[in-house]
Amino acid sequence: MRTFIVLCAVISAAFASPYSQCSPAAGQIASVAVKDCSDDVSTCILHRGTDAQITINFTPQVDANNVIVKAYGIIGGVPLPYPLNNNNACQNSGITCPVKAGTPITYSQSFKVEKFYPALSLNVKWTLVNANGEELLCVMIPVKIQ
């Protein structure tokens, strides 16, 4: 009975998380954390005029000499590129390049939620790719900008 309760709690926690892997071909995601967003909500609230931070623990399935960060705000089904101050994941993000497939990695980056952003709900698609465009990870994060 105890095992059943633990299993139910694990399954419940997995379904409660607002994050989802958006590409099965990309690396295996162990965890995603957005600063001030708990796993028991369906949407992360991002406050205008603040810095947000994302941390992802994952294991890539492809090698990479260089890792490029690509972020998109998906509004009405249209992916709009999000400009990042640092799109080189090999610098100041916890990743040491080159990256080897099968090696667990912790990636972390801060990004600005500008004051002029409109208050709206959208999905954020966060990807890391190698020089050939192959995804090391792809995660979808539902957010609401306030």
C-alpha positions, -999 to +999 in steps of 0.1 A: +000+000+000+028+024+009+044+018-026+011+026-042+008+059-023+043+069-033+037+060-069+005+081-069+024+110-055+051+108-081+026+106-109+006+135-095+037+156-093+047+148-128+013+159-142+012+190-120+043+205-135+037+233-160+067+223-181+066+198-210+093+184-233+084+196-268+106+173-289+111+136-281+142+136-303+159+162-280+177+153-248+161+137-218+149+165-193+153+156-156+140+189-142+130+224-151+128+253-127+118+289-133+125+313-105+094+319-084+074+293-102+064+262-083+057+228-099+022+228-086+009+255-109-002+252-146+013+286-156+044+305-145+038+341-137+065+365-150+065+400-136+074+429-160+105+448-150+122+418-134+148+393-142+136+357-146+158+326-143+155+292-159+175+261-148+172+228-166+189+195-157+190+173-188+210+147-206+216+155-243+214+127-270+238+145-294+273+159-291+280+196-295+312+216-297+291+248-294+256+252-279+232+279-290+202+290-270+170+298-289+139+311-271+105+318-287+073+333-274+045+314-291+015+337-296-015+325-316+005+295-327+033+317-342+068+314-327+083+348-322+121+348-315+130+362-280+162+382-280+186+370-254+216+389-241+236+357-243+227+330-268+259+311-263+251+284-237+289+276-234+294+310-216+280+319-182+253+292-181+269+263-163+276+243-195+312+234-203+317+228-240+322+205-258+291+186-247+290+148-250+258+128-256+247+109-225+264+132-200+240+150-175+242+188-177+228+216-156+220+247-177+210+280-161+203+315-176+187+347-165+165+368-189+147+401-187+110+405-186+108+440-199+084+466-185+070+473-220+060+437-226+022+434-228+003+416-201-006+383-218-005+345-216+017+326-240+040+295-243+077+299-242+097+274-262+133+272-249+158+252-269+195+244-270+209+234-303+243+224-317+260+240-348+241+215-370+207+227-356+202+194-337+183+199-305+200+191-272+168+200-254+135+215-260+110+225-233+077+243-235+068+266-206+033+282-202+037+317-188+016+347-180+032+381-181+019+405-155 
